[in-house]
């Protein structure tokens, strides 16, 4: 008997941006919905709605890996290496979290397995802080990969990296392309891409990245960036 298909909405680096997160959920629902939400870390940090974003994640069937900002918000890693803006955001986020949110973030694993996928925020050599963006880092993670596919975030870039017989090859993540899962590959949803935050790996944009259907389809959608800016002000965000 053929196994039932699973529709997964794969997200990363939500960063407490409720407007972008809702836009992604709404768009995915308009495209047929999803069965499970997979989050690749940094649910909080930078944005003004950490608690609301965590509740929205928990309102769905989900699986999540921890990111560096998640650990920083609950004191599981130092913020000394963060720049001023990231550090200020981490302290503010900590002040917004209640016991339930702290317990939830503290319990997120740095690696989450959904065979044949492994989920991590950064890379397998540095799960919390490395951006997997070049052949060397991809090859290093490949040597540690025990599943067929690796899903990573952190970079705020959407890309695919093919194993390519031991010579990693990065290719563009083409919107709405159907991707075969019959070959070895890494795939990086990269994250919800919105306003640039000082210290992130790329410039970002007012675009929400929506790779979904268990790594088979990628889609990009827009959201109201002005609404997000107003939320910053109302929340007293630093």
N, C-alpha and C positions, 0 to 999 in steps of 0.2 A: 504494500500500500504506500502511495506517495505521501511524504510528510507534508503537513499543512505549511503554507508559506507564512513567514513572519515579516510584518512591515515595521521597521524600526526607524524612528526619527533620531538621527545622530547629531548631537550638538556639542559645542565646546565653547568655553570662555564666555559664558552668559554675563558674568561680571555684574550681577545685580541690576541689569538693564531690563526692567520689566516691560517697557514698551516694545523693545526689539524681540524679547522672548515671546510675548503675546502675538506679535506679528508672525513669527515663525510657526507657532502652534496653529493660528488661524489659517495660515496658508497651507500647512500640511493637511489640516482637516478639510479644506476646500479641494484638495487633490486626492481625496479618498481616505483620509485618516491614517492612523498608525496604531499598532498594537502595543508598542513599548517605546519608552524614551531612553536613549543611551546618552549619557553626559560624560564628556572627557575632561572634566576638571574646571576649576575657577568658576564655580557657581556664583561666588561673591567677589567683592573687591572692586573698587573704582565707582560702581554705579550706586544710585540712591535707594534701591529697594531690595536689600538682601533678604529680609524676612519674607516678603511677598514672593520673591523668586523661588526661595526654598519651598514654600508652601505649594507653589504651582508645580514644581518638580514632583513633590510628594503626592500630588493629586492624581498622578498617572502611575501606571506600572512602569518602573524605571530601574536602571542599573547605572551607577556612577562611579567614576574614579576621582580621587582627590587632586586638586591643583595646588600650586604654591600659595595662591591667595587664600584658598580655603584653609590651609594649614596655618598661615600667618594670622588669620582672623581668630583662631582659637588657641593661639600660643604654641602650636606644635612645631613652628620654625621661627627663627629670628627674622626680623625685618631690617636688620642692620645693612644688608646688601641692597635693600630697596632704595630707589631715589626718593626725593622729598615728597613728591606727589603720591607715589605708591605707598610710602610709609604713612602719610597722613590719612590716606584712604583706608589702610589696614586698621589703624587705631580707631577711626570713626566707625568702621564696620563692626569691630569688636564691641563698641559701646551700644550697638543696636541689637545685638543678639541676646536672646534669653536662653535659659538652660536647655530647652528642647532643641534649639538651633545649634547650640554649641555641641550637644551630644550627637546630633546628626552629622555635622561636619567632621567632628573628631572620629567618627566611626567609618568614614569613607576610606576604602582601600586605595593604595597608590596604583595597584594593578587590578583590573577587573576582567574576568574571562567569560566570554560568551562564545563557546566553540562554534565555528572555527575562527573567532575573532578574539584578539587581546586588546584591551582598552587601557590607555595610559595618557597622562596629560602631556608630558614632555617627550621622553624617549625611554627605552629600556635600560640604557646606561645611566641615565639621570632622570627618574620618573617625574620629578617636580619642576626642574629648572632648565633643562636643555631644550632648545628649539631644534627639531629634526628638520633641517633645511638644506643639508648638503650630502654628498655621496659618502663622506667619511662617517658622519653620524648615522646615516641610514645603514651602512654596512655593519657598523658596530652593533646596532640594534638587531640586525638580521641574524647575527651570530647568537643572540640570546633568545630569539623568537622561537617558541615551541608550538605555536598555532600557525595556521596558514596566513592569516591576515592581521595586520596591526593598525589600529585606529589611534591617531594622536591629535592633540590640540596644541595649545600654547602659542603658536606662531601667529595666529589671527590671519592665516593665509589658507586658501583652499587649494589643495594639490593632490596628485597621486604619484607615488613612487613605485615603479616596477622593479622587481628583483633583477631581471635582465641578466640571468646567468652569472650572478656575483658582481656585476657592475651596475649599481643602482642608477636608474634613469628616472628623472623627475619630468612629469608631463602635466600640462594644464588641466585643471578640473573644469571641463566644459559643461556649461549649464544645460540641464535636462538630457545629458547624454546617458544612454543605457550602458552600464559597465558590466562586463562578464566577470563572474566570480570563479571561472575555471582555471585561471592562472594565478601563480604566486604574485602578490602585490602588497604594498603598504598603501593605506589611504589616509589622508589627513584632512578631516573636515575643517580644521583650523580654528573655527569659532564663529560666534556672532560678530561680524565685522562692522563696527560703528566708530564713533568719534575717536580720534587718536588719543590714547592715554600715554603720557610720558613714560618711557621705559618698556613699552611693548615692542615686539620684534618687527612690526611693520607699521605703516601709517594708518591703517584702518580706513573706514568710510561709513557713511550713513546707510549701510547695506547689511542685511541680516543673512548670514550663510545658512542655507537649508539643505544640506545633503541628507537624503532619507531613503526609504525602502531598503534597509539593510545594505547600504553601500552600493546600490544598483542605480540610483538616480540622484543627480545633484541639481539643486535649484537655488537661485538667489532672489530674494524679495526685498521690498523697501518697507520702511516704517517711518513714523512721524518723529523726526529728530527734535523738533521744537517742543513736543510733548515731553520728551525725556529731559530737555533742558529745564522746563518748568518744574518737573519732579525734583531735580537737583536743588532748586531754590527752596521748594516747600519742605524738603527733608533737612535743610540746614547743612547740606553737604559741603565739606571743606574745599 
